[in-house]
Amino acid sequence: MDRRFRLALLEARLARLEGRASARTPRETAEEGLFERASLNEVLPAAYAETPASLGLALAALAGLDRPEDRAARPLLWFAGPGDDFGEPYPPGLARLGFAANRLIRVRVRREGDMLWGLEEALRARAELRVVAALARPLSLTASRRLLLAAEAGGGTAALLLPVHAAGATVAATRWQVRAAPSPDEGVGDACWRVRLLRRRRRGASAQGPAGETETLMEWDHASHRLRLVAALRDRAWAPRRRAG
């Protein structure tokens, strides 16, 4: 696995250097900036049953970092380990988010140490990779610092799916709590999530914020291939919008 993994990272770096994937793109809307680039971003399911929805939100947030043409060319590394018990990636679902199935690199590990090594190598690869990993337990502060340094050096962006009820301090740029939500179009439409920002660490500052009790309804817009804000929810029941006529 070591040799194949390193070859995949080298191929990704060459693709970027050859211009098949752009280096960075400006954010066009506030909604697509759910994650911080070149950093760690944590996604916490509100309950065990919300884990698949949380994984979907993590992938959508990673997808929102790039233009559709860049997203199709940029490799997506998917790490699976002891904390991943929801099966294999579903190519048609990835395609709906704009990820090309032939650019998916699936990495399965058996030990936590192998997971951390692979994540560090991927984030440091200087190919600005998009990385998703399901963790069996939260990162230690030391492990998260190592991964952050790797991300800042190589430009990679990681979405780390945490186990339910995970706690503890890390240096991740953001931590989001996620639960599934029905589509505003009377339950049939684009994928939706109710998200709550638990933590945001500003670079170059010791303070964290903003974070709070407000839930936000986010929707994946298949037409524009980006996340968009639907509504802010504060301690009230959510109801689908009615179609005119």
C-alpha positions as CSV (number, residue, x, y, z in Angstrom):
1,M,0.0,0.0,0.0
2,D,2.9,2.3,0.8
3,R,4.2,2.3,-2.8
4,R,0.8,2.7,-4.4
5,F,-0.2,5.5,-2.0
6,R,3.0,7.5,-2.7
7,L,2.5,7.1,-6.5
8,A,-1.0,8.4,-6.2
9,L,0.2,11.5,-4.3
10,L,2.9,12.1,-6.9
11,E,0.4,11.8,-9.7
12,A,-1.9,14.3,-7.9
13,R,1.0,16.8,-7.5
14,L,2.0,16.4,-11.1
15,A,-1.6,17.1,-12.2
16,R,-1.6,20.3,-10.3
17,L,1.8,21.4,-11.7
18,E,0.7,20.7,-15.2
19,G,-2.3,22.9,-14.8
20,R,-5.0,20.2,-14.9
21,A,-6.2,21.4,-11.5
22,S,-6.0,25.0,-10.5
23,A,-4.1,26.1,-7.4
24,R,-6.7,28.1,-5.6
25,T,-10.0,29.7,-6.5
26,P,-11.7,32.7,-4.7
27,R,-14.8,32.0,-2.8
28,E,-17.8,33.4,-4.7
29,T,-20.3,33.3,-1.8
30,A,-20.2,33.0,2.0
31,E,-22.1,29.7,1.8
32,E,-19.3,27.9,0.0
33,G,-16.9,28.8,2.7
34,L,-18.1,26.3,5.3
35,F,-14.6,24.8,5.4
36,E,-11.2,26.5,5.7
37,R,-8.7,25.7,3.0
38,A,-5.3,24.2,3.8
39,S,-6.6,23.2,7.2
40,L,-8.5,20.6,9.3
41,N,-12.3,20.7,9.5
42,E,-14.3,18.5,11.8
43,V,-17.8,17.2,11.3
44,L,-19.7,15.8,14.3
45,P,-22.9,13.8,13.8
46,A,-25.7,14.9,16.2
47,A,-26.5,11.2,16.7
48,Y,-25.2,7.9,15.4
49,A,-28.0,7.7,12.8
50,E,-26.8,11.1,11.4
51,T,-23.4,9.7,10.5
52,P,-24.2,9.2,6.8
53,A,-25.7,12.6,6.5
54,S,-22.7,14.1,8.2
55,L,-20.4,12.4,5.7
56,G,-22.5,13.8,2.9
57,L,-22.1,17.3,4.3
58,A,-18.4,16.9,4.6
59,L,-18.1,15.9,1.0
60,A,-20.4,18.8,-0.1
61,A,-18.3,21.3,1.8
62,L,-15.1,19.9,0.3
63,A,-16.7,20.1,-3.2
64,G,-17.7,23.8,-2.5
65,L,-14.0,24.8,-2.3
66,D,-13.4,24.4,-6.1
67,R,-15.0,25.3,-9.4
68,P,-16.7,22.3,-11.0
69,E,-14.0,21.9,-13.7
70,D,-11.3,21.9,-11.0
71,R,-13.2,19.6,-8.8
72,A,-13.4,16.9,-11.5
73,A,-9.6,17.0,-12.0
74,R,-8.5,17.2,-8.4
75,P,-8.1,13.8,-6.6
76,L,-10.3,13.0,-3.6
77,L,-8.6,10.9,-1.0
78,W,-11.0,8.8,1.1
79,F,-9.5,7.2,4.2
80,A,-11.4,4.3,5.8
81,G,-10.4,2.8,9.1
82,P,-11.9,1.3,12.3
83,G,-14.3,4.2,12.6
84,D,-15.8,3.7,9.1
85,D,-18.7,1.2,9.2
86,F,-21.0,2.6,6.5
87,G,-19.6,0.8,3.4
88,E,-17.9,1.9,0.3
89,P,-18.2,5.2,-1.6
90,Y,-21.1,5.4,-4.0
91,P,-19.8,6.7,-7.3
92,P,-23.2,8.1,-8.6
93,G,-23.5,10.1,-5.4
94,L,-20.0,11.5,-5.7
95,A,-20.8,12.4,-9.3
96,R,-23.7,14.4,-8.1
97,L,-21.3,16.5,-6.1
98,G,-19.0,16.9,-9.1
99,F,-16.2,14.4,-8.0
100,A,-15.0,12.2,-10.8
101,A,-15.0,8.5,-9.9
102,N,-11.6,8.0,-11.6
103,R,-10.0,10.6,-9.4
104,L,-11.1,8.9,-6.2
105,I,-8.3,7.4,-4.2
106,R,-9.6,4.9,-1.6
107,V,-7.2,4.2,1.3
108,R,-8.2,1.6,3.9
109,V,-6.2,1.2,7.1
110,R,-6.4,-1.1,10.1
111,R,-4.5,0.9,12.7
112,E,-4.9,4.5,14.0
113,G,-1.2,5.1,13.4
114,D,-1.5,4.2,9.7
115,M,-4.5,6.6,9.4
116,L,-2.5,9.5,10.9
117,W,0.6,8.7,8.7
118,G,-1.5,8.6,5.6
119,L,-3.4,11.8,6.4
120,E,-0.1,13.6,7.1
121,E,1.4,12.4,3.9
122,A,-1.6,13.4,1.8
123,L,-2.0,16.9,3.3
124,R,1.7,17.5,2.9
125,A,1.8,16.4,-0.8
126,R,1.8,19.9,-2.2
127,A,-1.1,18.9,-4.5
128,E,-3.8,20.8,-2.5
129,L,-5.7,17.5,-2.2
130,R,-9.2,17.2,-0.7
131,V,-9.2,14.5,2.0
132,V,-12.0,12.9,3.9
133,A,-11.5,10.5,6.8
134,A,-13.8,8.7,9.3
135,L,-12.1,8.6,12.7
136,A,-12.7,6.0,15.4
137,R,-11.9,8.6,18.0
138,P,-11.0,12.3,18.1
139,L,-7.5,13.4,17.4
140,S,-5.2,14.3,20.2
141,L,-4.0,17.9,20.4
142,T,-0.5,16.8,19.3
143,A,-1.8,14.7,16.4
144,S,-4.0,17.6,15.2
145,R,-1.1,20.0,15.3
146,R,1.0,17.7,13.1
147,L,-1.8,17.4,10.6
148,L,-2.4,21.2,10.6
149,L,1.3,21.8,9.9
150,A,1.2,19.3,7.0
151,A,-1.9,21.0,5.6
152,E,-0.4,24.4,5.8
153,A,2.8,23.1,4.1
154,G,1.1,21.2,1.3
155,G,-2.2,23.1,0.9
156,G,-4.4,20.0,1.5
157,T,-7.8,20.4,3.1
158,A,-9.2,17.7,5.4
159,A,-12.7,16.9,6.4
160,L,-12.6,14.7,9.5
161,L,-15.7,12.8,10.4
162,L,-15.8,12.4,14.2
163,P,-17.5,9.8,16.3
164,V,-20.7,10.8,18.1
165,H,-20.3,12.7,21.3
166,A,-16.6,13.5,20.5
167,A,-15.1,16.2,22.6
168,G,-11.7,17.6,23.3
169,A,-9.5,20.4,22.0
170,T,-7.8,20.3,18.7
171,V,-6.4,22.9,16.3
172,A,-9.0,22.2,13.6
173,A,-10.2,25.4,11.9
174,T,-13.9,24.5,12.2
175,R,-16.1,22.0,13.9
176,W,-19.7,21.5,12.7
177,Q,-22.5,19.5,14.2
178,V,-24.7,18.0,11.5
179,R,-28.1,16.4,11.2
180,A,-30.2,15.5,8.1
181,A,-33.0,17.7,7.0
182,P,-35.8,17.2,4.4
183,S,-35.7,19.3,1.3
184,P,-37.6,22.6,1.5
185,D,-39.4,21.6,-1.7
186,E,-41.9,19.5,0.3
187,G,-39.3,16.8,1.0
188,V,-38.3,16.1,-2.6
189,G,-35.3,17.9,-4.0
190,D,-31.7,18.7,-3.3
191,A,-29.9,17.3,-0.2
192,C,-30.2,19.4,2.9
193,W,-28.6,19.5,6.3
194,R,-29.1,21.3,9.6
195,V,-25.7,22.5,10.7
196,R,-24.5,24.1,13.9
197,L,-21.1,25.8,14.1
198,L,-19.5,24.6,17.4
199,R,-16.0,26.1,16.9
200,R,-14.1,28.3,14.5
201,R,-10.5,29.0,15.1
202,R,-9.3,32.1,13.3
203,R,-5.7,31.9,12.0
204,G,-3.3,34.1,13.8
205,A,-5.6,34.7,16.7
206,S,-6.2,32.9,19.9
207,A,-9.9,33.5,20.0
208,Q,-12.4,31.1,18.6
209,G,-15.7,32.2,17.1
210,P,-18.3,32.8,16.0
211,A,-20.2,29.8,17.4
212,G,-23.5,29.5,19.0
213,E,-26.9,27.8,19.3
214,T,-28.3,28.8,16.0
215,E,-28.8,26.0,13.5
216,T,-28.5,26.8,9.8
217,L,-30.2,25.0,7.0
218,M,-27.8,24.3,4.1
219,E,-28.8,22.9,0.7
220,W,-26.7,21.4,-2.1
221,D,-27.6,23.2,-5.3
222,H,-27.0,20.8,-8.1
223,A,-27.4,23.6,-10.7
224,S,-24.5,25.7,-9.4
225,H,-22.6,22.8,-7.7
226,R,-22.2,24.6,-4.4
227,L,-23.7,24.7,-0.9
228,R,-26.1,27.5,-0.3
229,L,-27.9,28.9,2.8
230,V,-31.6,28.2,3.0
231,A,-32.5,29.6,6.4
232,A,-31.3,30.3,9.9
233,L,-33.1,28.3,12.6
234,R,-33.2,29.4,16.2
235,D,-35.2,27.1,18.6
236,R,-38.2,26.7,16.4
237,A,-39.7,24.0,14.3
238,W,-38.7,23.9,10.7
239,A,-41.4,23.6,8.0
240,P,-40.9,23.1,4.3
241,R,-41.7,26.0,2.0
242,R,-44.8,25.8,-0.1
243,R,-44.7,26.1,-3.8
244,A,-46.6,29.0,-5.4
245,G,-49.9,28.1,-7.0
